[in-house]
Amino acid sequence: MSVASAKYQSEYLTVSEPTVYSPSELKSEDMLINIGPQHPSTHGVLRLEVLTDGEVIKDVIPHMGYLHRCFEKHAESVPFNQAIPFVDRLDYVAAMNSEHAWAMGIEKMLGIENDIPKRVEYIRVLVAELNRIASHFIAIGTYGLDIGAATPFLWLFRDRETIMRMLEWASGARMLYNYIWVGGLFYDLPVGFEERCAEFTAYLRPKLKELQDIIIDNHIFINRTANVGVLPLQMAVNYGCTGPVLRGSGLKYDLRRVDAYSVYPELDFEVIVGEGKVGTVGDCWDRNYVRVQECWESLKIIDQCLEKLTKEHKRDRDFDPQAVVPKKIRPKAMDFYCRAENPKGELGFFFKTDGKSDIPLRAKARACSFNNLSVLAELSKGWMIADLMAIMGSIDVVMGEVDR
């Protein structure tokens, strides 16, 4: 062997013993990472300031302020009935539900809630439940996209499009409807709406079953979401979480039952809660499970409304959906709070009036997305960055409500 070969083997081919470091000798350095607002999983308008140790999350600070809706100040500058287009833009994927809450609150202030015709009430619930399904379809579809599944997103948006066209048919607007008015509705349902709606519910039932098979019961989806981002019930209550985020933690709290508003007491439906079927109660899987099951319950409600509208409270050529709409909205001087069950939780409105004007002195929105988002830091600590996207998506926030 040549001298050069021997030197090469001694320097490069000899396996040396690995150096073993004790934990006290290992050094770590915290990193501050900005995720969003350009990140697809933050949906364009939310920035998460994430403190990490490698891939492990130590803290998350959500930063809002990229929409600047100024909802409250808009509502304090126009009469109550003219603020409905601004209400539409809070949770802009569930505008009918937001309008319903606003209109009911003002009707209660005026003392006319018992004067609303039954046909109007059933139409309100019908369009609100259609919008609830459309909202949940966005939540579930974009959630699948956030963690790597594109097909469910396309399927759900295909079926959501049918709902959007039906609501546009009824209101004249595609997404921001201004349909539910104080004291009534903009229009009665168009002729043939009930029949087409019944056809849609019959079509959607097998599609929902496919949705459960391809997402909720999919073992890859379960591995990504089960036991991840567990929200204990007490923590959910302390943070003021509502909607599927709260019910996913096991509490049967649904304002449609608790407050029994509109015609919901006359309808048969169940309040769905997380049960920890594949993981821990209150995890990411449970929150999505609640949304899917609520779509089934909304279909039940829609079918019952259609039956009432076609048999008991039928279409009448003399029916005026604006018959109870007040000419002037001037409630007594009071502080008043009203609330309703939106797809994302409790949407509440606080009003302060002076009894002299039809413009509120103070209007304040209790936005469910804001409260639900506040618990993100607690859910994310100790998880990996990839899990943060799964946790964030499971909360289902709409930033029009958060930065209102």
C-alpha positions as CSV (number, residue, x, y, z in Angstrom):
1,M,0.0,0.0,0.0
2,S,1.4,3.4,-0.9
3,V,2.0,6.1,1.7
4,A,-0.8,8.2,0.1
5,S,-3.4,5.3,0.4
6,A,-2.5,4.6,4.0
7,K,-2.9,8.3,4.9
8,Y,-6.3,8.4,3.1
9,Q,-7.6,5.4,5.0
10,S,-6.4,6.7,8.3
11,E,-7.9,10.1,7.8
12,Y,-11.2,9.4,6.0
13,L,-12.1,5.7,6.4
14,T,-11.6,5.3,10.1
15,V,-14.8,5.3,12.0
16,S,-14.5,7.3,15.2
17,E,-16.6,7.0,18.3
18,P,-19.6,9.5,18.3
19,T,-19.6,12.3,20.8
20,V,-22.4,12.0,23.3
21,Y,-23.7,15.2,24.8
22,S,-25.7,15.4,28.1
23,P,-29.0,17.3,28.1
24,S,-27.4,20.1,30.1
25,E,-24.8,20.7,27.3
26,L,-27.4,20.9,24.5
27,K,-28.3,24.5,23.5
28,S,-31.6,25.6,22.1
29,E,-32.6,29.0,20.7
30,D,-36.1,30.3,20.5
31,M,-37.3,31.5,17.1
32,L,-40.0,34.1,16.4
33,I,-41.8,33.1,13.2
34,N,-44.6,35.1,11.5
35,I,-47.2,32.8,10.0
36,G,-49.6,34.8,7.8
37,P,-51.3,36.9,6.7
38,Q,-50.1,35.6,3.4
39,H,-50.1,31.9,4.6
40,P,-53.0,30.0,2.9
41,S,-54.2,28.5,6.2
42,T,-54.6,32.0,7.8
43,H,-57.0,32.8,4.9
44,G,-55.3,36.0,4.0
45,V,-56.0,38.3,6.9
46,L,-54.6,36.8,10.1
47,R,-51.0,37.0,11.3
48,L,-49.8,34.5,14.0
49,E,-46.7,35.5,15.8
50,V,-45.3,32.1,16.8
51,L,-42.5,31.5,19.4
52,T,-40.9,28.2,18.8
53,D,-38.1,26.0,20.1
54,G,-37.2,24.2,16.9
55,E,-40.6,22.8,15.6
56,V,-42.2,22.9,19.1
57,I,-44.5,25.8,19.7
58,K,-44.0,27.8,23.0
59,D,-46.5,30.6,22.4
60,V,-48.8,32.0,19.8
61,I,-50.0,35.6,19.6
62,P,-52.8,36.3,17.0
63,H,-52.6,39.7,15.4
64,M,-55.8,41.1,14.0
65,G,-56.4,44.3,12.1
66,Y,-56.2,43.6,8.4
67,L,-59.8,44.3,7.4
68,H,-60.9,47.3,9.5
69,R,-64.6,46.8,9.1
70,C,-65.5,49.5,11.7
71,F,-68.9,47.8,12.1
72,E,-69.8,49.4,15.4
73,K,-69.2,53.0,14.2
74,H,-71.1,52.4,11.0
75,A,-74.0,51.0,13.0
76,E,-73.9,54.1,15.2
77,S,-74.2,56.4,12.3
78,V,-77.3,55.0,10.5
79,P,-80.8,54.0,11.5
80,F,-81.3,50.4,12.8
81,N,-82.8,49.1,9.6
82,Q,-80.1,50.6,7.4
83,A,-77.4,48.8,9.3
84,I,-78.4,45.4,8.0
85,P,-76.0,45.5,5.0
86,F,-73.1,46.1,7.5
87,V,-74.3,43.2,9.6
88,D,-74.0,41.0,6.5
89,R,-70.3,41.8,6.4
90,L,-69.5,40.5,9.9
91,D,-69.6,36.7,9.2
92,Y,-69.9,37.1,5.5
93,V,-70.2,33.4,4.9
94,A,-73.3,33.2,7.2
95,A,-75.0,36.6,6.5
96,M,-78.5,35.2,6.9
97,N,-77.8,34.1,10.4
98,S,-76.3,37.5,11.4
99,E,-79.3,39.3,9.9
100,H,-81.6,37.1,11.9
101,A,-79.9,38.0,15.2
102,W,-80.0,41.7,14.4
103,A,-83.6,41.8,13.3
104,M,-84.8,39.7,16.3
105,G,-83.0,42.0,18.7
106,I,-84.6,45.2,17.4
107,E,-88.0,43.5,17.2
108,K,-87.7,42.6,20.9
109,M,-86.7,46.2,21.8
110,L,-89.8,47.5,19.9
111,G,-92.0,44.8,21.5
112,I,-93.2,43.5,18.1
113,E,-91.6,40.0,18.2
114,N,-95.0,38.3,18.7
115,D,-96.5,40.1,15.7
116,I,-94.2,38.5,13.1
117,P,-96.2,36.2,10.8
118,K,-95.5,32.5,11.2
119,R,-94.7,32.3,7.5
120,V,-92.0,34.9,7.9
121,E,-90.5,33.1,10.9
122,Y,-90.3,29.8,9.1
123,I,-88.8,31.4,6.0
124,R,-86.2,33.1,8.3
125,V,-85.3,29.7,9.9
126,L,-85.2,28.0,6.5
127,V,-82.7,30.4,4.9
128,A,-80.7,30.6,8.1
129,E,-80.3,26.8,8.2
130,L,-79.4,26.7,4.5
131,N,-76.7,29.3,5.3
132,R,-75.6,27.3,8.3
133,I,-74.9,24.3,6.0
134,A,-73.0,26.5,3.5
135,S,-70.9,28.0,6.4
136,H,-70.0,24.5,7.7
137,F,-69.2,23.4,4.2
138,I,-66.6,26.2,4.0
139,A,-65.2,25.3,7.4
140,I,-64.9,21.6,6.7
141,G,-63.7,22.0,3.1
142,T,-61.0,24.6,3.8
143,Y,-60.0,22.6,6.8
144,G,-59.3,19.6,4.6
145,L,-57.3,21.9,2.3
146,D,-55.3,23.3,5.3
147,I,-54.1,19.8,6.2
148,G,-53.5,18.5,2.7
149,A,-56.8,17.2,1.2
150,A,-58.0,19.0,-2.0
151,T,-60.8,16.7,-3.2
152,P,-63.3,17.3,-0.2
153,F,-62.8,21.1,-0.7
154,L,-63.9,20.9,-4.3
155,W,-66.9,18.6,-3.5
156,L,-68.1,20.8,-0.7
157,F,-67.8,24.0,-2.7
158,R,-69.7,22.3,-5.5
159,D,-72.7,21.7,-3.2
160,R,-72.3,25.0,-1.4
161,E,-72.7,26.7,-4.8
162,T,-76.3,25.2,-5.0
163,I,-77.2,26.8,-1.7
164,M,-75.6,30.1,-2.8
165,R,-77.8,30.1,-6.0
166,M,-80.9,29.4,-4.0
167,L,-80.3,32.2,-1.5
168,E,-79.5,34.5,-4.4
169,W,-82.8,33.5,-6.0
170,A,-84.6,34.4,-2.9
171,S,-82.8,37.7,-2.0
172,G,-81.3,38.9,-5.3
173,A,-77.8,38.9,-3.8
174,R,-75.2,36.2,-3.9
175,M,-73.5,36.4,-0.5
176,L,-74.5,39.6,1.3
177,Y,-78.3,39.4,1.2
178,N,-80.1,42.2,3.1
179,Y,-83.0,39.8,3.1
180,I,-84.2,39.5,6.7
181,W,-85.6,42.9,7.6
182,V,-86.8,44.3,11.0
183,G,-90.4,43.2,11.1
184,G,-90.3,40.9,8.1
185,L,-88.5,40.1,4.9
186,F,-87.5,41.9,1.8
187,Y,-89.5,39.4,-0.4
188,D,-91.6,36.3,0.0
189,L,-89.9,33.2,-1.3
190,P,-90.0,32.9,-5.1
191,V,-92.5,30.6,-6.7
192,G,-91.0,27.1,-6.8
193,F,-88.4,27.7,-4.1
194,E,-89.9,25.1,-1.7
195,E,-89.9,22.4,-4.4
196,R,-86.3,23.1,-5.4
197,C,-85.2,23.2,-1.8
198,A,-86.8,19.8,-1.2
199,E,-85.0,18.4,-4.2
200,F,-81.7,19.7,-2.9
201,T,-82.1,18.2,0.6
202,A,-82.8,14.8,-1.0
203,Y,-79.7,15.2,-3.2
204,L,-77.5,16.3,-0.3
205,R,-78.1,13.4,2.1
206,P,-76.0,10.8,0.2
207,K,-73.4,13.5,-0.4
208,L,-73.1,14.1,3.3
209,K,-72.6,10.3,3.8
210,E,-69.7,10.4,1.3
211,L,-68.3,13.4,3.1
212,Q,-68.2,11.5,6.4
213,D,-66.5,8.5,4.7
214,I,-63.8,10.6,2.8
215,I,-63.0,13.0,5.6
216,I,-64.3,12.4,9.1
217,D,-63.8,8.6,9.1
218,N,-60.7,8.7,7.0
219,H,-57.8,7.2,9.0
220,I,-55.3,9.9,7.7
221,F,-57.7,12.6,8.8
222,I,-58.1,10.9,12.2
223,N,-54.3,10.6,12.7
224,R,-53.9,14.4,11.9
225,T,-56.7,15.6,14.2
226,A,-57.5,13.0,17.0
227,N,-55.9,14.0,20.4
228,V,-54.6,17.2,18.8
229,G,-55.5,20.6,20.2
230,V,-57.6,19.3,23.0
231,L,-59.8,22.0,24.5
232,P,-61.0,21.1,28.1
233,L,-64.5,22.1,28.8
234,Q,-63.6,24.4,31.7
235,M,-61.1,26.3,29.6
236,A,-63.7,26.7,26.8
237,V,-66.1,28.2,29.2
238,N,-63.5,30.5,30.8
239,Y,-62.6,31.8,27.3
240,G,-66.2,32.4,26.3
241,C,-66.1,29.9,23.5
242,T,-69.4,29.0,21.9
243,G,-70.7,27.1,18.9
244,P,-69.0,23.9,17.7
245,V,-65.8,24.9,19.5
246,L,-67.7,24.7,22.8
247,R,-69.9,21.8,21.9
248,G,-66.9,19.9,20.6
249,S,-65.7,19.9,24.3
250,G,-68.9,18.1,25.4
251,L,-71.3,20.8,26.5
252,K,-74.9,20.8,25.1
253,Y,-75.2,24.6,24.7
254,D,-77.1,25.8,21.7
255,L,-79.0,29.1,21.8
256,R,-81.7,27.6,19.5
257,R,-82.6,25.4,22.5
258,V,-81.4,27.5,25.4
259,D,-83.1,30.7,24.3
260,A,-85.8,29.0,22.2
261,Y,-86.1,31.9,19.8
262,S,-88.1,32.2,16.6
263,V,-89.9,28.9,15.8
264,Y,-87.1,26.6,16.9
265,P,-89.1,25.3,19.9
266,E,-91.6,23.9,17.4
267,L,-88.9,22.0,15.5
268,D,-87.3,18.6,16.2
269,F,-83.5,18.6,16.1
270,E,-80.6,17.4,18.4
271,V,-77.8,19.4,19.9
272,I,-74.6,17.6,18.8
273,V,-71.6,17.4,21.1
274,G,-68.1,15.9,21.0
275,E,-67.8,12.5,22.5
276,G,-64.2,11.6,22.0
277,K,-65.1,8.7,19.7
278,V,-61.6,8.4,18.1
279,G,-59.5,10.5,20.5
280,T,-60.1,12.9,23.4
281,V,-63.2,15.0,24.0
282,G,-62.6,18.5,22.7
283,D,-59.9,17.7,20.1
284,C,-59.7,18.9,16.5
285,W,-61.6,15.8,15.3
286,D,-64.5,16.4,17.7
287,R,-64.9,20.0,16.5
288,N,-65.2,18.9,12.9
289,Y,-67.4,16.0,13.8
290,V,-69.8,18.4,15.4
291,R,-70.0,20.5,12.3
292,V,-70.7,17.5,10.0
293,Q,-73.4,16.2,12.3
294,E,-75.0,19.7,12.5
295,C,-75.4,19.7,8.8
296,W,-77.6,16.6,9.2
297,E,-79.6,18.4,11.9
298,S,-80.0,21.4,9.7
299,L,-81.4,19.2,6.9
300,K,-84.0,18.0,9.4
301,I,-84.9,21.5,10.3
302,I,-85.2,22.5,6.6
303,D,-87.5,19.6,5.8
304,Q,-89.8,20.6,8.8
305,C,-89.8,24.2,7.6
306,L,-90.7,23.2,4.1
307,E,-93.6,21.1,5.4
308,K,-94.9,24.0,7.5
309,L,-94.6,26.4,4.5
310,T,-96.4,24.1,2.1
311,K,-99.1,22.8,4.4
312,E,-99.9,25.1,7.3
313,H,-98.5,28.5,6.3
314,K,-99.0,28.4,2.6
315,R,-98.2,30.9,0.0
316,D,-100.9,33.5,-0.3
317,R,-101.1,36.2,-3.1
318,D,-102.2,38.7,-0.4
319,F,-99.4,37.9,1.9
320,D,-97.1,40.9,2.6
321,P,-93.8,40.0,4.1
322,Q,-93.3,43.7,5.0
323,A,-96.6,44.2,6.7
324,V,-95.1,44.4,10.2
325,V,-92.0,46.4,9.1
326,P,-92.1,49.6,11.3
327,K,-92.1,52.9,9.4
328,K,-90.0,54.4,12.1
329,I,-87.7,52.5,14.5
330,R,-87.6,54.4,17.8
331,P,-87.1,52.1,20.8
332,K,-87.4,53.3,24.4
333,A,-84.3,54.5,26.2
334,M,-82.6,51.4,27.4
335,D,-79.6,49.1,27.4
336,F,-80.4,46.0,25.5
337,Y,-78.6,42.7,24.6
338,C,-79.8,40.2,22.1
339,R,-78.1,37.0,20.8
340,A,-78.6,34.1,18.4
341,E,-76.8,30.9,17.4
342,N,-74.6,31.5,14.4
343,P,-72.8,28.7,12.7
344,K,-69.6,29.7,14.7
345,G,-71.3,30.3,18.0
346,E,-73.1,33.1,19.9
347,L,-73.5,36.3,18.0
348,G,-74.7,39.0,20.3
349,F,-75.6,42.7,19.8
350,F,-75.6,45.3,22.6
351,F,-77.6,48.5,22.0
352,K,-77.8,51.7,24.0
353,T,-80.7,54.0,22.9
354,D,-82.0,57.3,24.1
355,G,-85.7,57.0,23.1
356,K,-85.4,60.0,20.8
357,S,-83.6,58.7,17.7
358,D,-83.7,55.7,15.4
359,I,-79.9,55.7,15.5
360,P,-78.3,53.8,18.4
361,L,-76.1,55.7,20.8
362,R,-74.0,52.6,21.1
363,A,-73.9,49.4,19.1
364,K,-71.5,46.6,20.1
365,A,-71.1,43.2,18.5
366,R,-70.2,40.2,20.6
367,A,-68.5,38.2,17.8
368,C,-68.1,34.5,18.4
369,S,-65.1,34.2,16.1
370,F,-63.2,36.7,18.3
371,N,-63.7,34.7,21.5
372,N,-63.0,31.4,19.9
373,L,-59.8,32.7,18.4
374,S,-58.6,33.9,21.8
375,V,-58.1,30.3,23.0
376,L,-55.7,29.5,20.1
377,A,-52.6,30.2,22.3
378,E,-53.7,27.7,25.0
379,L,-54.5,25.0,22.4
380,S,-51.2,25.3,20.5
381,K,-48.5,25.3,23.3
382,G,-46.4,22.2,23.1
383,W,-47.5,21.1,19.6
384,M,-45.6,21.2,16.4
385,I,-45.9,23.9,13.7
386,A,-47.7,21.5,11.4
387,D,-50.3,20.9,14.2
388,L,-50.8,24.6,14.5
389,M,-52.5,24.7,11.1
390,A,-54.8,21.8,12.2
391,I,-55.7,23.6,15.4
392,M,-56.2,27.0,13.8
393,G,-58.5,25.5,11.1
394,S,-60.6,23.5,13.6
395,I,-61.6,26.8,15.3
396,D,-63.2,28.1,12.1
397,V,-62.9,31.9,12.4
398,V,-64.1,34.5,10.0
399,M,-62.0,37.7,10.3
400,G,-64.9,40.0,9.3
401,E,-66.2,39.3,12.8
402,V,-62.8,39.5,14.5
403,D,-61.7,42.8,13.0
404,R,-65.1,44.3,13.1
